[in-house]
Amino acid sequence: MILHVVLFTFKKNWSWSSTNAIEAEQATRNHPRHIEEIKGWICGRNISRREIAADFIVIGIFNNTDDLEKYIVHPNHREGVEKWKAIAEWNIVDIDLSTDFSLATGYLDLLSTL
């Protein structure tokens, strides 16, 4: 199982008061309706006021790297990427929960058992 994490940070002069930001958020929220490879999805706005905080997060769950790759090239995902590209920068992390290099505990331990 692959955990896909993306942290978006608005470029200078962009914020949630922008229609472009709302459209990018909506596109991201709708990905699970269009992309069958997504097995789990969490996304949301940051509530922290810390300067180092990102503005938006996506956490996706995929069965394997092949499904993640299909998601990455899916037209619906590419549409969302284009919306975010205009207003934000982002960092991603993809981890394979089935390896010794990953650890899930507590509530998140359920992810490694799926």
C-alpha positions in Angstrom: 0.0 0.0 0.0 1.3 3.4 -1.0 0.7 6.6 1.0 0.9 9.7 -1.1 1.3 13.0 0.7 1.3 16.4 -0.9 1.8 19.8 0.9 0.8 22.9 -1.0 2.1 26.4 -0.2 0.6 29.4 -1.9 2.9 31.5 -4.0 3.2 35.2 -3.0 0.0 37.2 -3.4 -2.3 34.1 -3.4 -4.6 33.0 -0.6 -7.9 31.3 0.1 -9.7 34.6 -0.9 -8.8 33.8 -4.5 -11.3 32.1 -6.8 -8.3 30.3 -8.4 -7.5 28.7 -5.0 -11.1 27.6 -4.4 -11.2 26.0 -7.9 -7.9 24.2 -7.3 -9.2 22.9 -3.9 -12.5 21.8 -5.5 -10.6 20.0 -8.3 -8.6 18.1 -5.7 -11.6 17.2 -3.6 -13.2 15.7 -6.7 -10.4 13.4 -7.7 -11.8 10.3 -6.0 -15.0 10.7 -8.0 -13.0 10.4 -11.3 -9.9 8.3 -10.5 -10.7 4.7 -9.6 -7.1 3.9 -8.5 -7.6 6.1 -5.4 -8.4 3.8 -2.5 -8.5 6.5 0.2 -8.4 10.3 0.2 -8.0 13.1 2.7 -7.5 16.7 1.8 -7.9 19.9 3.6 -6.9 23.4 4.5 -4.3 24.1 7.1 -5.5 25.5 10.4 -2.1 26.2 11.9 -0.9 29.8 12.1 2.8 28.8 12.2 4.9 30.5 9.5 6.4 27.2 8.4 3.0 25.6 7.8 1.8 24.7 4.3 -1.7 25.9 3.1 -3.3 22.6 1.9 -2.6 18.9 2.2 -3.6 15.8 0.2 -3.1 12.3 1.5 -4.0 9.6 -0.9 -3.9 5.8 -0.6 -3.1 3.5 -3.5 -2.8 -0.2 -3.7 0.6 -0.1 -5.4 3.0 2.0 -7.4 1.4 1.1 -10.6 -1.9 2.6 -9.4 -0.1 5.7 -8.2 1.5 6.1 -11.6 -2.0 5.8 -13.3 -3.3 8.5 -10.9 -0.4 10.8 -11.7 -1.0 10.7 -15.5 -4.9 10.6 -15.2 -6.4 13.6 -17.1 -8.5 14.6 -14.0 -5.3 14.7 -11.9 -3.5 16.6 -14.6 -6.3 19.2 -14.6 -5.9 19.7 -10.9 -2.1 20.0 -11.3 -2.5 22.8 -13.8 -4.8 24.7 -11.4 -2.3 24.4 -8.5 0.7 25.2 -10.7 -0.6 28.7 -11.2 -1.0 29.5 -7.5 1.2 27.2 -5.4 4.3 25.2 -5.0 4.3 21.8 -3.4 6.3 18.9 -2.0 5.4 15.3 -2.2 6.3 12.1 -0.3 5.3 8.6 -1.4 5.9 5.8 1.1 5.4 2.1 0.8 3.7 1.0 4.0 4.7 -2.6 3.4 8.4 -2.0 3.8 10.7 -1.9 6.9 11.4 1.8 6.0 7.8 2.8 7.0 6.0 2.8 10.3 2.3 3.2 11.1 1.1 3.1 14.7 -2.1 3.9 16.5 -5.1 4.6 14.3 -2.8 4.7 11.3 -1.7 1.1 11.9 -4.9 0.1 10.2 -3.4 1.3 6.9 -0.7 -1.3 7.0 -3.2 -4.1 7.5 -5.4 -3.2 4.5 
